[in-house]
Amino acid sequence: MSQSELITPTAPLEGEVTIDLRNTAPGLSVELIGPGEGTAARLFCLETIREVFGLEYRADWHADLDALEQPEHLYSPSQGGAFLVARRNGVIIGTAGLRPLTSSDKFTWRFADRYPAPEEVGSVWRTYLEPSERSKGFGAELMVDLEKRASELGYRRLYLHTSRLSPRSVSFWKRQGYAEFVNDLDAEATVHLDKTIS
């Protein structure tokens, strides 16, 4: 079975999506974040950021996570986004976020030459997996679903950034077809990548 065959959406873009992995991963599901789930998703993301990148919470970097409990957060479908929460037997094991590139003036202006139609570019954020769930192909499955949603929302390209301090992250994104186009010489060793999706 190919990886793309593992994802079977059961509802439209605005609704719930479930991945049917019962044959290979019993109890596994992926859904859009629901009301009252923002706090748990925020804590999961912050723990992963600390574990992978060694970074503690900073309001200027993590405000998007602080807002997950609000009805109209950056990742809500009404804002041109999606925030997926993966669970195994009800426990969060992964997340993946999509929002418009235009939700960040910093990147919209910085990459204006690269993205002359920024409204056609989605931005991937907060894509994390529990350590015990990594290297099983599930991260790739999560991205198949997120990219499908991005295409349905009208995005033609996806942008993201990660850090060279986590070579595993850079390698993961390259395997998903994202290409580096800028490496920053900042303290975070930021790598910027993108991919055409339609």
Secondary structure in CASP SS format (residue, H / E / C, confidence):
PFRMAT SS
TARGET T0000
AUTHOR 0000-0000-0000
METHOD secondary structure of the structure
MODEL  1
M C 1.00
S C 1.00
Q H 1.00
S H 1.00
E H 1.00
L H 1.00
I C 1.00
T C 1.00
P C 1.00
T C 1.00
A C 1.00
P C 1.00
L C 1.00
E C 1.00
G C 1.00
E C 1.00
V C 1.00
T C 1.00
I C 1.00
D C 1.00
L C 1.00
R C 1.00
N C 1.00
T C 1.00
A C 1.00
P C 1.00
G C 1.00
L E 1.00
S E 1.00
V E 1.00
E E 1.00
L E 1.00
I C 1.00
G C 1.00
P C 1.00
G C 1.00
E C 1.00
G H 1.00
T H 1.00
A H 1.00
A H 1.00
R H 1.00
L H 1.00
F H 1.00
C H 1.00
L H 1.00
E H 1.00
T H 1.00
I H 1.00
R H 1.00
E H 1.00
V H 1.00
F H 1.00
G C 1.00
L C 1.00
E C 1.00
Y C 1.00
R C 1.00
A H 1.00
D H 1.00
W H 1.00
H H 1.00
A H 1.00
D H 1.00
L H 1.00
D H 1.00
A H 1.00
L H 1.00
E H 1.00
Q C 1.00
P C 1.00
E C 1.00
H C 1.00
L C 1.00
Y C 1.00
S C 1.00
P H 1.00
S H 1.00
Q H 1.00
G C 1.00
G C 1.00
A E 1.00
F E 1.00
L E 1.00
V E 1.00
A E 1.00
R E 1.00
R E 1.00
N C 1.00
G C 1.00
V E 1.00
I E 1.00
I E 1.00
G E 1.00
T E 1.00
A E 1.00
G E 1.00
L E 1.00
R E 1.00
P E 1.00
L H 1.00
T H 1.00
S H 1.00
S C 1.00
D H 1.00
K H 1.00
F H 1.00
T H 1.00
W H 1.00
R H 1.00
F C 1.00
A C 1.00
D C 1.00
R C 1.00
Y C 1.00
P C 1.00
A C 1.00
P H 1.00
E H 1.00
E H 1.00
V E 1.00
G E 1.00
S E 1.00
V E 1.00
W E 1.00
R E 1.00
T E 1.00
Y E 1.00
L E 1.00
E C 1.00
P H 1.00
S H 1.00
E H 1.00
R C 1.00
S C 1.00
K C 1.00
G C 1.00
F H 1.00
G H 1.00
A H 1.00
E H 1.00
L H 1.00
M H 1.00
V H 1.00
D H 1.00
L H 1.00
E H 1.00
K H 1.00
R H 1.00
A H 1.00
S H 1.00
E H 1.00
L C 1.00
G C 1.00
Y C 1.00
R C 1.00
R E 1.00
L E 1.00
Y E 1.00
L E 1.00
H E 1.00
T E 1.00
S E 1.00
R C 1.00
L C 1.00
S C 1.00
P H 1.00
R H 1.00
S H 1.00
V H 1.00
S H 1.00
F H 1.00
W H 1.00
K H 1.00
R H 1.00
Q C 1.00
G C 1.00
Y C 1.00
A E 1.00
E E 1.00
F E 1.00
V E 1.00
N E 1.00
D C 1.00
L C 1.00
D C 1.00
A C 1.00
E C 1.00
A C 1.00
T E 1.00
V E 1.00
H E 1.00
L E 1.00
D E 1.00
K E 1.00
T E 1.00
I C 1.00
S C 1.00
END
